[in-house]
């Protein structure tokens, strides 16, 4: 349950159906911890492909192990890039965070985790088809998450749809300005050209922070087919989650 965002919206008391989102500035925030990542996630994925091409159980087991390493190390890249502590998290804990942020459907992560548990805790030999699926899922996971981190929206505006707002500088009309810098979301609300209230969302407010990331992923998914109706629906979904 979110706290800071819920209180923020409660103080503002807006009609969410009258606001739309306009993307502003995007840039890459993709980083790797130099103390931890001597082998990059994609290298583990390459090992998985090579192992998968070998015949026999040895190759399948090694391929699945490297799939797990590729996914877990990529999840750590995500956490590090977004400033979220991960050193003391288990693999399931990291995957739970990834799901909460909206990076990957839960069914995919559950599928990967089940295969991993069967191998590491019950010593079951994975079959060819399941390992093939796992390698392809890992490829998809790395591709999608890398794309998002490479096109991270560091700045965007949430505007009132009043007609007079569409012809003025954004600081003269009703709406929000959101800026992400140094692991912090700065959210400022303007009303009739005056800054009314602002908040900072940091990883310390984890559920709020995850919700902000979820919003950005939702925007990224629609960024190539964005119109005002879609922008409004995205904001209304975000608003409903923030105040629930």
C-alpha positions in Angstrom: 0.0 0.0 0.0 1.4 3.4 -0.9 1.6 6.1 1.7 3.3 9.3 0.4 1.6 9.4 -3.0 -1.8 8.7 -1.4 -1.4 11.6 1.0 -0.1 13.8 -1.8 -3.2 13.2 -4.0 -5.5 13.5 -1.0 -4.1 17.0 -0.3 -4.5 18.1 -4.0 -8.0 16.7 -4.5 -8.1 16.5 -8.3 -10.4 14.8 -10.8 -7.9 12.2 -12.4 -10.1 11.9 -15.5 -9.1 15.4 -16.6 -5.4 14.9 -16.7 -3.1 13.5 -19.4 0.6 12.7 -19.5 3.1 14.2 -21.9 6.6 12.7 -22.1 9.4 15.2 -21.9 13.0 13.9 -21.6 14.4 10.4 -21.8 17.9 9.0 -21.3 19.7 5.9 -20.4 20.2 5.0 -16.7 21.6 1.6 -17.4 24.5 1.0 -15.0 26.3 -2.0 -13.5 28.0 -2.3 -10.2 31.7 -2.4 -10.9 32.4 -4.3 -7.7 29.9 -7.1 -8.7 29.5 -7.5 -12.4 32.7 -8.9 -13.9 30.5 -11.1 -16.0 27.6 -9.3 -17.6 24.1 -10.8 -17.8 24.3 -11.2 -21.6 27.5 -13.2 -21.2 25.7 -15.7 -19.0 22.9 -15.9 -21.6 25.5 -16.7 -24.3 26.8 -19.5 -22.1 23.3 -20.8 -21.8 22.9 -20.8 -25.6 26.2 -22.7 -26.0 25.3 -25.2 -23.3 21.9 -25.8 -24.8 23.5 -26.8 -28.1 25.3 -29.6 -26.4 23.7 -33.0 -26.3 22.8 -34.7 -23.1 21.7 -33.8 -19.5 25.0 -32.1 -18.8 24.3 -29.4 -21.4 20.7 -28.9 -20.3 21.6 -28.6 -16.6 24.3 -26.1 -17.4 22.1 -24.1 -19.7 19.4 -23.8 -17.1 22.0 -22.8 -14.5 23.2 -20.0 -16.7 19.7 -18.9 -17.5 19.2 -18.4 -13.8 22.5 -16.5 -13.5 21.5 -14.3 -16.5 18.1 -13.4 -15.1 19.4 -12.9 -11.5 22.3 -10.7 -12.6 20.0 -8.7 -14.9 17.6 -8.2 -11.9 20.6 -6.8 -9.9 21.5 -4.5 -12.8 17.9 -3.2 -12.6 18.1 -2.7 -8.9 21.5 -1.0 -9.0 20.4 1.3 -11.9 17.4 2.4 -10.0 19.2 2.8 -6.7 17.3 0.0 -5.0 19.4 -2.1 -2.4 19.6 -5.8 -3.4 22.6 -7.3 -1.7 20.6 -9.1 1.0 17.7 -10.2 -1.3 17.2 -13.8 -2.3 16.5 -14.7 -5.9 12.7 -14.9 -5.2 12.9 -11.6 -3.4 14.5 -9.9 -6.4 12.0 -11.5 -8.7 9.2 -10.2 -6.5 10.5 -6.7 -6.8 10.8 -7.0 -10.5 7.2 -8.1 -10.7 6.0 -5.2 -8.4 7.9 -2.7 -10.7 6.0 -4.1 -13.7 9.0 -5.3 -15.7 7.7 -8.8 -16.4 4.5 -10.8 -16.1 4.3 -12.9 -13.0 3.6 -16.1 -15.0 7.0 -15.8 -16.7 8.9 -15.4 -13.5 7.0 -18.2 -11.8 7.8 -20.5 -14.8 11.5 -19.7 -14.4 11.5 -20.1 -10.7 9.7 -23.5 -10.8 12.3 -24.9 -13.2 15.1 -23.5 -10.9 13.5 -25.1 -7.8 13.1 -28.4 -9.5 16.8 -28.4 -10.5 18.4 -26.9 -7.3 16.2 -28.5 -4.6 14.7 -31.7 -6.1 17.6 -32.5 -8.5 15.3 -33.1 -11.4 16.8 -33.2 -14.9 15.1 -30.6 -17.0 13.7 -31.7 -20.3 14.7 -30.2 -23.7 11.5 -28.2 -24.3 11.5 -26.6 -20.9 15.1 -25.5 -21.1 14.5 -24.1 -24.6 11.5 -22.1 -23.2 13.7 -20.9 -20.3 16.5 -19.7 -22.6 14.0 -17.8 -24.8 12.3 -16.3 -21.7 15.7 -15.1 -20.4 16.4 -13.5 -23.8 13.1 -11.7 -23.8 13.6 -10.6 -20.2 17.1 -9.1 -20.9 15.9 -7.5 -24.1 12.8 -5.8 -22.6 14.5 -4.6 -19.4 17.6 -3.3 -21.2 15.4 -1.4 -23.6 13.5 0.2 -20.7 16.6 1.2 -18.8 18.1 2.6 -22.0 15.0 4.7 -22.7 14.1 5.8 -19.1 11.8 8.8 -19.0 13.7 11.1 -16.6 11.2 13.9 -17.0 7.5 14.2 -17.9 4.5 16.4 -17.3 0.9 15.6 -16.3 -1.3 18.3 -17.6 -4.9 19.4 -16.9 -6.9 19.0 -20.1 -8.4 22.5 -19.8 -8.1 24.2 -23.2 -6.3 27.3 -22.0 -3.5 25.0 -20.6 -2.6 23.8 -24.0 -1.3 27.1 -25.3 0.9 28.2 -22.4 4.2 27.3 -20.8 3.6 24.4 -18.5 4.5 26.4 -15.3 1.5 28.7 -16.0 -1.2 26.0 -15.9 -2.6 23.3 -13.7 -0.7 20.0 -13.6 2.3 18.1 -12.4 6.0 18.0 -13.3 7.9 14.8 -12.5 11.7 14.6 -12.6 13.9 11.6 -11.8 17.4 12.4 -10.6 19.9 10.5 -8.4 17.5 7.8 -7.5 14.7 10.2 -6.5 11.4 11.1 -8.1 10.6 14.8 -7.6 6.9 15.5 -8.1 5.6 19.0 -8.1 2.0 20.2 -8.5 1.2 23.6 -10.0 -2.2 25.3 -9.9 -2.8 28.4 -11.9 0.9 29.0 -12.3 1.8 28.6 -8.6 3.7 25.7 -7.1 1.3 24.3 -4.5 3.1 21.2 -3.2 6.0 18.9 -4.0 7.2 15.6 -2.7 10.3 13.4 -3.2 9.9 9.6 -3.7 13.0 7.7 -2.8 13.7 3.9 -2.6 13.1 4.3 1.2 9.4 4.7 0.2 9.6 1.4 -1.6 6.0 0.8 -2.6 5.6 4.4 -3.8 8.9 4.1 -5.7 7.8 0.8 -7.4 4.5 2.5 -8.4 6.4 5.3 -10.1 8.5 2.8 -12.0 5.4 1.0 -12.9 4.0 4.2 -14.3 7.1 4.7 -16.5 7.0 1.2 -17.8 3.3 1.6 -18.7 4.2 4.8 -20.6 7.1 3.1 -22.4 4.8 0.3 -23.5 2.5 2.9 -25.2 5.1 5.5 -26.2 4.9 4.6 -29.9 1.2 4.8 -30.1 0.4 7.5 -27.6 -2.7 9.8 -27.8 -4.5 11.8 -25.2 -7.1 9.1 -24.5 -4.3 6.6 -23.8 -2.4 9.1 -21.7 -5.5 9.7 -19.6 -6.1 6.0 -19.1 -2.5 5.5 -18.0 -2.8 8.3 -15.4 -6.1 7.1 -14.1 -4.7 3.6 -13.6 -1.7 5.1 -11.8 -3.9 7.3 -9.6 -6.2 4.5 -8.7 -3.3 2.4 -7.5 -1.8 5.3 -5.6 -4.9 6.0 -3.5 -6.2 2.4 -3.0 
